[in-house]
Amino acid sequence: MTMLRISADRERCIGAGMCALVASEVFDQDEDDGRVRLLDPEPQDGLVAVREAVEACPSGALALDEY
């Protein structure tokens, strides 16, 4: 079984919100500055959506580590 660990660089994030739109169970936007907020750094479900969210990030603030 493939496991994923997600990292989010809040300094690089531009607050586009694509991640939260695509995988809302894993990503959210901070109410104060609109930047990414990681809800689940090691999700067990919805891995296809997580991959799509990472690819959709216009600033490249999200990264996946598969193990």
C-alpha positions in Angstrom: 0.0 0.0 0.0 1.4 3.4 -1.0 1.5 5.9 1.8 1.8 9.7 1.3 3.2 12.4 3.4 2.3 15.9 2.3 4.3 19.1 3.1 3.0 22.6 2.5 5.2 25.7 2.3 3.1 28.5 3.6 5.6 31.1 2.6 5.4 30.0 -1.0 1.6 29.7 -1.0 -0.3 32.5 -2.9 -3.7 31.5 -1.5 -5.3 30.4 -4.8 -7.2 27.7 -2.9 -7.0 25.0 -5.6 -5.9 22.5 -3.0 -8.9 23.1 -0.8 -11.3 22.9 -3.8 -9.8 19.6 -5.0 -9.1 17.8 -1.7 -11.0 19.6 1.1 -10.6 16.7 3.5 -6.8 17.3 3.5 -6.4 21.0 2.7 -8.1 24.2 3.9 -7.3 27.9 3.7 -6.3 29.9 6.7 -9.0 32.4 7.6 -6.5 35.1 8.4 -4.2 35.1 5.4 -5.8 32.7 2.9 -2.7 30.5 2.7 -2.8 26.7 2.8 -3.6 24.9 6.0 -2.8 21.2 6.1 -5.5 19.2 7.8 -4.0 15.7 7.3 -0.3 15.4 6.5 -0.6 11.6 6.0 -4.0 10.9 4.4 -5.2 7.3 4.1 -8.0 8.0 1.6 -8.6 10.3 -1.3 -5.1 9.9 -2.6 -6.1 10.6 -6.2 -7.6 13.9 -5.2 -4.5 14.7 -3.1 -2.2 14.2 -6.1 -4.5 16.3 -8.2 -4.4 19.1 -5.6 -0.6 19.1 -5.5 -0.4 19.2 -9.3 -3.0 22.0 -9.4 -1.1 24.3 -7.0 0.0 27.3 -9.1 2.8 28.3 -6.7 4.3 24.8 -6.2 3.8 25.1 -2.4 2.8 21.5 -2.0 5.0 18.4 -2.1 4.4 14.7 -1.8 6.7 12.1 -0.3 5.7 8.5 -1.1 6.7 5.7 1.3 
